[in-house]
Amino acid sequence: MSQTELENLRQVEDAILLVLREANQPYQARDLFRALKKQGHSEHLARAAVWFLVDSGRLSFTPNWRLTLEPAAPASHA
């Protein structure tokens, strides 16, 4: 993955997290992709970003396949 692609992916990840924070409730993937497309992000990149966020534990799916934010892990005090 090139540096530009990586930057684009991070921008889409940030956009996804913002949409879900603002919604403050589980979000259907198709609605998320529609909102991101209106912002100028490709659906292909948005789909990849969703899976990266799920894999990193920042997003998850509800039992009915809606996307939801995972609670932030508490900061550890070493």
Stockholm file with secondary structure:
# STOCKHOLM 1.0

chainA/1-78         MSQTELENLRQVEDAILLVLREANQPYQARDLFRALKKQGHSEHLARAAVWFLVDSGRLSFTPNWRLTLEPAAPASHA
#=GR chainA/1-78 SS CCHHHHHHHHHHHHHHHHHHHHHTSCEEHHHHHHHHHHTTCCHHHHHHHHHHHHHTTSEEECTTSEEEECCCCCCCCC
#=GC SS_cons        CCHHHHHHHHHHHHHHHHHHHHHTSCEEHHHHHHHHHHTTCCHHHHHHHHHHHHHTTSEEECTTSEEEECCCCCCCCC
//
